[in-house]
Amino acid sequence: MKKILLINPPVSIDLNKTAFIPLPLLVLGTCLKKIREKGFDFSYEVVDIDFMLKQGFFFDNKSFYQQSGDFILKKKPDILLFTVHGLNHIIVLKLSERIKNERPSCVIVVGGIAPTLKANEAMKRCANIDIIVKGEGEPVLKHLIPAALNHKNFSNVPSIVYRKDGQVFENPRCYLSKDEPIPSPNYSLVRIKDYIIHNKTNPYIHPGFVLIESGRGCPNHCLFCAPAKIWEGNVRYRPVSEIIKEMKFLAEKGGNFSFFTQDNLEESFLRIFSETLIKERVNISWGCYSRLDRLSDNMAGLLSKAGCRLIFTGFETPNRSTQKIIRKVINPLVAFEKLQSFNANGIQLIGSFIAGFSHETEEELECTMRFAIECATGLKNEQLNQFITKTAQDKLPQKSTNICVIHPLSYMPGTDLFEKESENLHITKYSIHPDCYGSFLFSYNEFKNDRSCLGGNPYLSHLSEDKIRYYCSILRLFNFLNSRPYYFALLFLMLKKSPLALIKNMVTYLGEEFVLTAKIEKFEAKSRDYVNKHLEFIPKWTVKKGQ
């Protein structure tokens, strides 16, 4: 009997040890079950290497590839289905090389957002990958698996790029038809209880945090965004009744905070969904991605009543000239008022910001920082200053009202931004991505030769080397300080410096190379030393998971 393995490579290391159930692979598992029911003889299972790493079965060091490769090869797979997410394409490449060397007949298939966007080029550069699936896997597997099991003629399999006799061929992409439902995940392929138990000691923002697919697609066309590019503006939702059924199922298992993975939930869906939750008296907390500027003023109350407690939203930048360039124009004053309204209704925001644009001035960077601090506290600058001056240090809130992080501008192969800047991009020694610090798997040495186009390289930038050092050191310190924004604001008020000037002083105090390379624990400890020199009361200043 032929064997198929659905493999989830590591997606994060130190900062976030939460292990999320690999939803995309469970959905593909539902498709494989249907294929078997049609008479095809094969076995299949999920191998969650990410979870195994976080459990301590594997380690983030040189032993990882030997041990994880041994584990996969012992199962004698005939087909491997890898999902690429975040930084883990580099792990897929290295495992594929070993598996092909020792089991050349094994068909290696890769899918995900990143592989979709540059599938043809990635196939030409990735010699050990046999097939790249473009877009949704469900309409592909029913053709791909029979072909892989039998004749290995892939010419009629839609939405794939494949290699034959040394040449690369690309078949037209297809989508699920409008009347074809998005399959539900096959949860029998994993032990849900194991994830819930593990995450009790490694929670992500809320205990019981589990992911649910509400639908697919995004109506926006932001220049830097990979999902926006892959879906081409199309949006599809699963039936509300089906989503609620899955929420209840996971809540019974201990996963009592549902977070929807879809990139941007629209108001029309959120309104119907919330009204249904209220009507059916579903008492399960949940969160989602959504554009705050696209939600009506009266949505905060409705969402809160329906159990919404968290919204991830992209503010990106308050600077209008840059907003126009990235095709995402947001009125910061209006967005901030909505943020306050959502906070007043018990809904926390995760605000994502971007810095490091070409020709960005220090004044614009300062503006982004101040806006991110305001959003983290839910208070305008004047209100924040008044609050701090009237409050004793030991009475200041140690937690932020909202989680606000500034990311450096990054480049996902295939996005409009990547294509626009492709001639100026180069691999640097430094990365601001939190999982890169102190990691073996996600270190510069692993990525320094990566031009695969199979995923985003966290060391890829358009900036000159001196600008890279500047932004990576500045933003790492900003995100650490803004995890305790009230104390951050107190510091720059006491020292009579702007946020940016304060951080520059910290870079000098800590040493730029240290800030750029230190492991998380050492970085936080030494950063606290700087804070200790100026504050009478020292909060427990450690960046929490999700911050």
Secondary structure, 3 states (H helix, E strand, C coil): CEEEEEEECCCCCCCCCCCCCCHHHHHHHHHHHHHHHCCCCEEEEEEEHHHHHHHCCCCCCCHHHHHHHHHHHHCCCCEEEEECCCCCHHHHHHHHHHHHHHCCCCEEEEECHHHHHCHHHHHHHCCCCCEEECCCCHHHHHHHHHHHHCCCCCCCCCCEEEEECCEEEECCCCCCCCCCCCCCCCHHHCCHHHHHHHHHCCCCCCCCEEEECCEEECCCCCCCCHHHHHHCCCEEECCHHHHHHHHHHHHHCCCCEEEECCCCCCHHHHHHHHHHHHHCCCCCEEEEECCHHHCCCCHHHHHHHCCEEEEEEEEECCCHHHHHHHCCCCCHHHHHHHHHHHHHCCCEEEEEEEECCCCCCHHHHHHHHHHHHHHHHCCCHHHHHHHHHHCCHHHCCCCCCCEEEEEECCCCCCCHHHHHHHHHCEECCCCCCHHHCCCCCCCHHHHCCCCCCCCCCCCEECCCHHHHHHHHHHHHHHHHHCCCHHHHHHHHHHCCCCHHHHHHHHHHHHCHHHHHHCCHHHHHHHHHHHHHCCCCCCCCCCCCCCC
